[in-house]
Amino acid sequence: MSIIYLLLSVSVVVAVGFFIAFIVSVKKGQYDDVYTPSVRMLFEDELVEIQDSSITNSEKSN
């Protein structure tokens, strides 16, 4: 029965360690997206054209 308590406590310590490592990596910017902004500027004109055409279509229906 004591081995269950030992394994449970070790697993909680490991889980807390991984959680702390995750929080530290998020705060240091490990998961920041650096790729999307560079690609977004390439397709920005297409998005503006789509929005302009939808506005034009809604104006024509009025």
Secondary structure, 3 states (H helix, E strand, C coil): CHHHHHHHHHHHHHHHHHHHHHHHHHHCCCCCCCCHHHHHHHHHHHHHHHHHHHHHHHHHHC
